[in-house]
Amino acid sequence: MTETVSVLQVNAITFSYGQKLLLQELSLRIAAGEMIGLLGPNGSGKTTLLRLLSGVLQPQQGHILLEGRDLRSWGRRGSARRIALVPQELHMPFAFTVEHMVSLGRTPFMKPFLGTRTQNDQRIVAEAIEATGIAPLAGNIFNELSGGERQRVMIAMALAQQPAVLLLDEPTAHLDIKYQIETLELVQKLHYERGVTVIAALHDLNLAARYFPRLVLFQRGIVADAGPAEVLEPGLLSRVYGISVQVGILRGAEHLSILPPGGQEKSDSEE
């Protein structure tokens, strides 16, 4: 029986910034259609891994395969047609409208120098705007939007790339709880409807437990790679984050919850 080719395969990569080693001989296989949350404290290498997977950075050792082929051989335009990266924040020096911003997602598909959008490009941009629910904002200036609205626009811009893989760097950072939930509900919906592979760096362990069936915990490499029940283990989290936590399922809830020590809520495991 032939083994299924992973959409992304990380083979023993090492990366450092100067003397600071972030990732050492890290290996990871990501199957098409997975939804993966990357966890770990600041400086653990989550954002660096996303940049390596997108091709923005290159590993100093090892290599990354995209659909069975070395990522470097795809070139920047080629990889951008398969992988889209949504950064934490995006500041534009110009007063671009939302529609203009989303249309930038078609850049990898446009002919160099001409830069003319075809009817197909326009259709794809319109579909991305509709899918992310930002049609009422199409004529607004991107820089004048709220944080949650900008996050949706950036996701729409990524969708316009028609990626096989969607990378998100802290998609809920700086958002209030309403926009945090709306953003992850949107990502989950797009994942189910379009079959896009989603890999997101996250800080909120409770949101990670709720939305991501596979979690990868980092601390200068992979500490754990499994489902929420295995990765969000109190002893493991205490060792990685340096603080004691309680983990359980609260009454009436479906997903694991992570609480600070001494929390008053009782989980089912405590009853």
N, C-alpha and C positions, 0 to 999 in steps of 0.2 A: 504494500500500500504506500503510495507517494505521500510524503509529508507536506502539509499545507504551508505555503510560503507566507511568512509573516509580512504584514504591511510595513512594519519597521522592525529592524533587528539591530541591537546595540551589542557590539562585540569587543569586550575588554578595553573600553575607552578610558583614557586618563586625560585630565585637564586641570590646569592650574593657572592662576593669575599671578605672575611673578613667582614668589616663593610660597604662595598660599595654594596648597593642594586642595582642590574641591572634590574631584572625582578620580578614583583610582581603580583601574581594571574593572570598570562597571559593565555588566552585561544584562540585557533586558530584551525580551521578545514581546512584541505587541501584535496581536492578531487583528485582522480587519473587523471593524464593528464593535470593538471594545470601548468601554468608558472607564477611564483610569484617573484616579486622583493621586497626585504627588504630595506627600506630607513631609514635614520636617521643620526644625527651627530655622531662623534666618542664618544664611551662610552655609546651609547644608547642601546646596547645589541644585535645587529644584529649577530655578530660573535658568541657570547655566545649562542644565540638561535640555530644557525647551529650546534654547538658542542653538544648541548643538543639533538637535533633531530637525530644526528648521533650516540648518545650513548657514546660519548667520555666523556661528563660530565653528572652528574645526578642531577635532580632538588632536592632542599631541601624540597619542598612541592609540592603537585600535582603529576601528572603522564602524560606520553606520550604513546599513543597507536599507534602501527604500524599494519595496516590492522586489526584493532579491538582487538589487543592483546598487553598487556603491553610490552613496548620496552625492559625493563630489562629482561623479561622472554625469549627473543630471544637469549640472550648471544651475545658476541662480534662477533663470527663467523657467527651466524645466521643473525644478523642485517646487517653485512657487505655484505651479499648476497642479500640484498634488498635495502640498502642505501649506496651511494658512496659520499664521501666528497672530494672536490677539494680545497686544501688550497690556500692562496695567493701565497706562495712561497714554494719550496721544495728543500732543499740542500742535496745532497747525498755525503757521505764521501768516496764513492768508484767511480771508473771510469766505471759506468754502461752504457751500450749502451741504445739507445732508445728502442730497442726491449726488452731488459732485463727489463727496467723500466715498459713497458706496461704489460709484463708477470707477474709482481708483483700483478697486479689486480686480478689474478686467485688464490692468496694465500688463501682466505676464502674457496675455493672449493677443495683444495688439502689436501690429507691425512696428518695428523701430522707426523713429523719425516721423512717420506719418501720424500716428496716434489717433486715428479716426475710429470711432466706435461704429460697429456694424449694427444692423437691426437685431441680430442675435445677441450682441453685447447688451443692447438696450433692454431686450426682453429678460435677460438673466439678471440685470440690475433691478428691474422692476419686480421680479420674482423674489429677490433677496430682500427688498424693501417690504414687500407684502408679508413674507414669511416671518420677519422680525417685528411686524406691527408698527413700523415707523412711518407709514405713508402720510399720516397727518403732519409729520415733521419735515417732509421732503424739501420744502423751500426754506427751512430755518437755517440759521448759521450754526455750524457745528460747535464752535467755541462758546456759544451762548446757551447751550443745552445743559441740563442737569447731569450729574454723574451717571445715573442710571440710564438716561437717554443716550449719552455718549457711548456707554457700554454696548447698547443695542446697535448703534450705528457701526461700531467697530466689528461686531459680530456679523452684521449685514455685509460689510465690506469684505470680510473673510469669506462669507458664503458666495459672494460674487466671483471668487476665485474657483468655485466649484471643487473644493478640496476633497481628497480622500481622508485627510487627517486634519483635525482642528486642534491647535495648541492654544491654551489659554493660560496666561500668567496672572494669577490672583484676580480672577474675574469679578470677585465680590469685594475687593479692597476698596475702602473709602465710600462704600454704599451703605445706606440705611437698610434695615431688615426687609422692608418692602421690596426694594430693588435687588437685594441679594437673592431673595426667593424668586422674583420674576426672572432674573437673569439665568439662574440655574434651571428653572422650569423651561425656559426657552431653549437652553442648550440640550436638555434632556429630550424635549420634543423634536428638535432637529435631528438628534441622534437616532431616535426611534423612526422618524419618518423618512430620513434620507440615508440612514445606515452609515453616517460619518463616524469615523474613529475619533474619540475625544480624549485628550490628555490635558489635565488641568493641574497647575500648581495651586495649592490651597493652604490657608492658615486655619480656617474654621473647621475643627474636627467634627462638630455636630452636622454641619452641612455636608461634609465629606461622607459621613456615615449614611446620610439620607439619600444622596444622589449618585454615589459612585460604588458599583459592585466590586471593583478591584482597587485596592489601595497599595501604594508603594511608599514605605517610610524610609527617609534618608537621614543619615548622619555620617558624612564623608563616605558615602556608599550606601548600598541597600541594606537596611536592617531587617525589614520584613516586606513581603510581597504576597498578599492574599486578600481575602474578603474582610469586611469591616470587623467581624467578630474576632478574627485572628490578629489583625494588625492593631486594633484599638484595645489592646490589653493593658490593664493598669500598670503592671510592672514594666512593660516595654515602653509605654509612654513616659513613665516616671524617669526611666534611664535616659531617654532621648531628649526630653524637654526639661529635665531637671526639676520637676515639681510633681507632687503626688496628686492623683486624680481618682475619681470614682467613675466606673463605667457600668451601665446597666440599661434596662429598658423601663422607662417610666410607665406608670399606670396609664392605660389607654393609648400608648404609643406603639408604633410598629418598628421603629429604628432605635439603634443604640444611642445613648446620650452620654456625654462626657461632662462631669460636674467637678468643681473644685472640692478639695477635702472639706468635710464637715457640712456638705450640702444637706438641706432639710428634706428634699424630695426623696421618696422611697422608690427603688426600682423593683421589678418583679422578682429579681434574684434575692432581694433582701426580705421578702415577705415570708 
